[in-house]
Each structure stands twice: as C-alpha cells, then as structure tokens.
Amino acid sequence: MYDNKYHSNDLSQYSFLVTGGAGFIGSNIVEYLLKYGAKKVRVFDNLATGRSSNLEEFKSNAAFEFIEGDLRNLDACRKACEGIDFVSHQAALGSVPRSINEPWNTNDVNVGGFVNMITAAKDAGVKKFVYASSSSVFGDEKTLPKVEEKIGKQLSPYAVSKYANELYADVFHKVYGLPVIGLRYFNIFGPKQDPNGQYAAVIPLFVSKIMSRGEVFIDGDGEQTRDFTFVENAVQANVCAMLCENKEAFGQVFNIAVGENFSVNQLYNKIGELLGSDHKATYRAARAGDVRNSLADISKAKNLLGYNPQFNFDKGLALTVEYFRVLNA
C-alpha cells in the first residue's frame, strides 16, 4: 500500500460498494477505503474473473463485507446496494479478444449487468455512482491526445459494451437525476493483476514469461503505443469521483491516464532491464479489434475531479515488476 491520500473527508461516516472488488482494480480500491477507515466496504463479485485471494487480507477487518453474487441478477444487485452511500462499479468482463470470441457473454455482463446495477443504485438512493469505462470507446478516432468528446467507431464488442455504459449513465443522470461519473481507463496495470489464463494482461504476462524464460509473444510489430497507467492512479480517480462535490462533473466521463505513451516494444525492453534479462520475444500477427495508438488528454479530470496522477510509467512499472518478482520467487 502507498502513503498517498486522495481525500479530505472523514470516511468513517460512509458505506461503499465496490462491484468486482475481488478483481485487480477493485481490490486496490477496497484496500484504500479500508486503510482510511471507511464505515463499511462491501464487495459484490461472482468470482468469475476476480480472485478470493485478493480479498484475504481484508477478512479480519470489521468494516469489510463480501457478497457473492452476479450482476445479471437484479435482486442480487439490489441487495448489494442496501445501505450504501457510494458505488464504485468495477465489475465487468474485460478483454477485447474475449469479447470477440464471446460477444453475447460480454454484452450480458457489461451491458445487462450494468443496467441492473445502476438501476439498483438509483432505487437505493446512493449519493454517487462511479463506473469504469475504457479508452477502447475511442475506437478508430486517430487524433492524439484523446479528448473525451471526440470518439470514433468502436472496434470490438468490448468497446461497444463500454460505450453503452456511458450512454446509459448519461440517461440515468438526465432522466432520474442520479449523480454518475464515468472513468475511461487507459491500460491500467499493477499489483494483483492476473498473469494467468487465456486473456491475461500484457504486463504481468511479460514479467512471468521473462522470469520463467518461457515463450512470450508480442502482437503485431510492437510499435503500437499505450498510455500505460499504474493502478494507484485509478484508485485516486475513483476516490476523487465518489467524493466529488463539483456538480459540473456529474453526468460526465473522464480520461484516467498519465498523459504519456510508450510502445509495447519499449515496455517489453524496460521490463527486461528491470529483471536483468535479455530474453527475446516472438512477434506474431496483430490482434483484431486493437487500437493502434493511444494517448490521453487528462485536463478535464484534473479540472473537474481534482485528479492528479502520482505514478508515472517508470515508477509504476518498477513497483509492478518488483511485486511480481517477489510473488514468483
């Protein structure tokens, strides 16, 4: 855990719900809220992609509560929202390739599940509904840096599902007056990210393969760029958004990134340097649905949310590589 504090409020008066709290980003948010004395931190997760091991350290904390349930069940969503002040909705089926292979599944969870959860939050009278969107929403819009208002055509079912979330959130804000804030994540990485499985994220996958000297693949020529964003920056964004009192921010969506981009080749080489390894990667065909270049303009989040990322790419990557190095030792 890091010593950065992103709030001035007394959290002991508030109850928080983190959906997908057993997942990578969700469990980091849970850790922050419990560290700073939240009255209640309830996790709602079906453990389909989240891991109960991510919650183990919280189970002795009296403020922590876990509800195992599925977004696709409206009654379960209603139960999860009972007595909650702020919702951080992180639960989703991630991965562009998974969405291309299973578009129906991505839609059921990410769209149907989202509507269930935002409905339950509205009916429970929560103070704020903050949700995770994705930079994939920008689609084929090539202008860099990316500004929130300028998007193109989405390139994958995953991207469509996240754009649908933004549209639904906008309607719930306008029609029902629900205070909603969307966070468009740019390639979040860090501790607790899953290095295993068919849809493993690239950074933990690179670290584990380089350490084990296993075969590691780079899709395409590796010159595609990303605004790699350390998970603690996403934690800050969620805390700022949940506690935000600036009504100009309600109903809006914000880029959450650092505002600098690096190629996948640069990323791979830097991980190799941090591990003291010259292990070579194998290049293969580019992935369908992938955006070529990504770089965020984060001025809107800075101005309206008070978001100010504390971890740049180098700092975040060094912490992440060390985390996985110790984990795999």
N, C-alpha and C positions, 0 to 999 in steps of 0.2 A: 504494500500500500504506500501511497505517496503522501507527502505532507501538504499538498496544495489544497486550499479551501476555497470553494466556489460560491459560498452563500453567507449571508449575514443574519438570516432568520434563525429562530430557535426551532430546530426540527422536532423537538420533543412534544410539540403540540399537534403534529401532523401524522396521518397514516398514508402510506404509499403502497401502490400496487405496481409491481414490475412483472409484466407478462413476458414469458420467455426468460425468466430470471435465472434459470439453470443453464442458459446459453452463455456464450462468450461475452457479449457486451452487457447483457442483462445482469450477469453475476458480478461484474465490475461495478455496475450502478448500485446493486444491493450492498456491496462491500462499503461503498462510500456512505450511503444513507445510514447504515448501522454504525459505522465508525463515528459519525457525528450525532448519534443519539436520537434518531427518529423514533417516534412513539410506537409505530408499527411499520414493518416492511413485509408485505405479503407477496410471495412469489406464486404465479399461476403458470404452470408448464405441464405439458403432456410427456415430456422427456423423449420426444421423437428425435430431436437433434440436440437438445440440451442434455447435460450430464449431472446426475445427482452428486457426483464427486465435487462439482463446482460449488455446491451448497453446504458441504460437510462442515466447513469451519464456522458456519453461522448457526448451526442447530442448537448450540448451547446458549444462544442469545435469546432472552425472553421476548425481545421485540420482533423476532423473526417468526414468520409463519409460512408454511408451504401448502398449497392446494394443488393436487394433481388433477388436471382437467384439460379439456380440449376446446380451442376457440370455436370449433364448429358446432358446439353445444351452447345455445343461447342461455339456458338455465345455469350452466356452469359459469358462464361469463357474468351473469347477474350475481351469483353467489360470491364470485371473486371481487366484485365491486362494492359489496356491502360495507358501509362504514369507512369508505376510502375518500381521502381528500384529493390526492394527485395520482394520475395514472401515467406510467412510462411504458408505452406499448412497444415492446421489442420482439414479441413472438411473431415468427414468420418462417416460411420455408425459403431459405436463401439459395443462392447458386443459379447462375444463368444456365449452365449445362443441364442441371436437374430440371429446370423449368422447360427446357426444350424437349427433354425426354418425357416429362410428366406434366404437360400443361394443365390438365384437369386438376391435378393434386395441388399445384401451385395456386391455381385460382380458388379452389375450395378453402384453403388455409389463409392465403394472403388477402383475398377479396371477401369471400363469405365470412371468414373468421374475423376480419377487420370490422365488417358491418355489425356483427354480433357484439363485439367488444365495445365499439363506440356507442352503440345503442344502449348497452348495459350501463356504460359510464354516464351517458346522458340521463337515463332514468334514475340512476343513483344520486344525481346531483353533484357530481365531482367538481372540484374547483378548476381543474385543468386536465386536459387530455393531450399528452405529448406522444408523438408516434414517430417511428423510424421509417423514413423513406430512403431513397437511394439515388446516387448520381447516374444510375442506369436510365433514369427517367429522361435525361437529356438526349438519349438516342443518337440520331445521325446529325444533330446540330454540331457543326465543326468549330464554331467561334470559341477562342480561348482568350482569357479565362471564362469559365461558365458563369453566367449570371442567372439567377433564379427564374426570371420572367421569360427567358429565351430558350425554349426547348424544341427538339425536332420530333421525328417519328421514332417510337420505341423499337428496339431491335430484338427483343426476346419476350416470352410470356412473363418472365420475372419482372422486367421493366414495366410492362403493361399493368401488372398487378400493383406495383408500387405507385404508378400514376393514378390508377383507380382509387387507391387510398387517399391520395391528395385531393382528388375530385370529391370523394365522399366527405372528407374532413371539411372541405370548403362549404359544402351543402349543409352539413350539421352545424357549422358555425353560423351561416346565414339564416337558416330556417329555424333552428332551435336555440340559437344564442349560446351554444356550447363553446367555451374558450378552448380552442385547439391550436397546437403548434406542431408543425412538421419539421423533421430534421433530415435533410438529404445527405446521407453519409457518403463520403468518398473513401473507399478502400481502407476500412478500419482494420487495424492489426494490433496484436499484443498478447500478453499472458492470458491463458485459458482458452485461446483459440485452438480448435481441434485440428491436429496434424494428420489424423487418420481418416479413412473412408474414401469413397468414390469422389466426393465433392469437397475434399479438404482445401482449405485456403492456402494460397501460394506461399506465404512467408513461413508458417510452421512446417509446411511440406518441404520447402527448400532446406530449412535448418535440419530437419530429421534425416533427409536423404543425404545431405552433405556429411553429416556426422557418421551415418552408417555406411557411407560410400556406396549407396545404392544408386540405381539408375534414376536420374532426375531429368524431367522434360521441361523445355521452355516452348510455349506455343507461339508459332509464327517466328519472326526474326528477332524478337526480344526488344525491339526498339519502340514498342508501344509504351506510352507513358501514363503514370497514375499519380494522383495526389495522395500518396500513402499517409494515413492519419492514425497516430497512436491512440489506443483505446481510451486513455485518460482524457483526451480532448473530447471524445464522445460523451464520457461521464460528465465533464464540465458542461457541455451543451444541454444535456438532459436536466441537470440540476438547475441551471440558469433558466431553462424554458419552463420547468414545473413551477418555479417560484417567481417567474416573471410577472410584474405588475403593470408593465407597459402595454396598454390596450392596443396600441398600433401593431404589436407583434401577433395579436390573436388572429387566427384565421390565415396566418402566413406560413410559408415554408422557407427553410433556411439551409444554405450550403454549410455543411460541417466538415471542415478540412483544415489544412495548414496554409494553403496558398502557394505551394511549390510542388513541382512534379519531377519525377525520376523515371527512367526507363526500367523495364524488367531486367535488362542486362546489367544496368547499374546496381539494381537491387541485389541480383544474384552475386555479383562480384563483391559487393560490400559485405554480404553475409559470409562469403568465403574468407574475406580478410579478417572479420571478427572471430571466425573459427580457426584461423590459421591454416586454411585448406586451399588446395589448388584443384579440387575435384571438378571435373568438367561436366557440363550439361549437354543433353542431346536435344537438338531442335526438331520440332515436328510441325504439322500443319496448324495454321491459326484456327482458333475456336470460332464456331458460328455464334453470332449474336454479340460479339465483343466490340466495345467501343475502342477506337484506335488511340486517341489521346484524351487525357482528362486533366484539368487544372481548374481549381475553384477560385472564384471571387468571393471572399468571406466578409466583405464590408457590411453587408446587410445584417448578418448575425452579430457582428461587432457593435453596430449602431443600435439595433433594437433589442438584442438579448444581453448585451454586455459580454458576449463570448470573446475570449482571448486565449487562443491555444498556447499552452505552456511547453509542449513537447514537439520539437521538430522531428524530421525524418531520422537524422543521425542519432539523436538522443533516444528516441523511441525504439529504433532498431537495436541499438546496443542493449537496452533493457530487455527487449524481447528475446534476442539471441541468448543472452545470459540466462533468462528464465528457462528456455527450452534446453539449453546446455546442461543446466543443473538437473532438470526433470529427466533427461535422457542419460545422465551419467551412470 
